[in-house]
Amino acid sequence: MTKQKIVVLTGAGISAESGLKTFRDSDGLWENYRIEDVATPRAWKKDPE
């Protein structure tokens, strides 16, 4: 029997170790945004792009 699919579950540490910016670090991707402005249903409705 052969399997056709694979799933890999990882955490934020894998991107941090590779040098990619994370979301929550002090210089992370969300550092310049208030969480309420980007990660709430209201924010999504206001600007879905």
C-alpha positions as CSV (number, residue, x, y, z in Angstrom):
1,M,0.0,0.0,0.0
2,T,1.4,3.4,-0.9
3,K,0.2,6.8,0.4
4,Q,-0.4,9.8,-1.8
5,K,-0.5,12.6,0.7
6,I,1.6,13.9,3.5
7,V,0.8,16.4,6.3
8,V,3.4,18.4,8.2
9,L,2.4,20.3,11.4
10,T,4.8,22.9,12.5
11,G,4.9,26.0,14.7
12,A,6.2,29.5,14.5
13,G,9.7,28.4,15.4
14,I,10.4,26.8,12.0
15,S,10.1,30.2,10.2
16,A,12.0,32.1,12.9
17,E,14.9,29.6,12.7
18,S,15.1,30.1,8.9
19,G,15.3,33.9,9.3
20,L,11.7,34.8,8.2
21,K,9.9,37.4,10.2
22,T,7.3,36.0,12.6
23,F,4.0,37.7,13.5
24,R,4.6,38.3,17.2
25,D,8.3,39.2,17.5
26,S,9.2,42.8,18.4
27,D,10.0,43.4,14.7
28,G,7.4,41.0,13.5
29,L,4.9,41.4,10.6
30,W,2.1,42.7,12.9
31,E,4.3,45.1,14.9
32,N,3.0,48.2,13.1
33,Y,-0.7,47.2,13.3
34,R,-3.1,47.1,16.2
35,I,-4.5,43.5,16.4
36,E,-8.0,44.9,16.4
37,D,-7.4,46.5,13.0
38,V,-6.3,43.3,11.3
39,A,-7.5,40.2,13.1
40,T,-11.2,40.7,13.9
41,P,-14.4,40.1,11.9
42,R,-15.0,43.9,12.0
43,A,-11.6,44.6,10.4
44,W,-12.1,41.9,7.8
45,K,-15.5,43.4,6.8
46,K,-13.9,46.9,6.6
47,D,-11.0,45.8,4.4
48,P,-11.2,42.1,3.1
49,E,-8.1,42.6,0.9
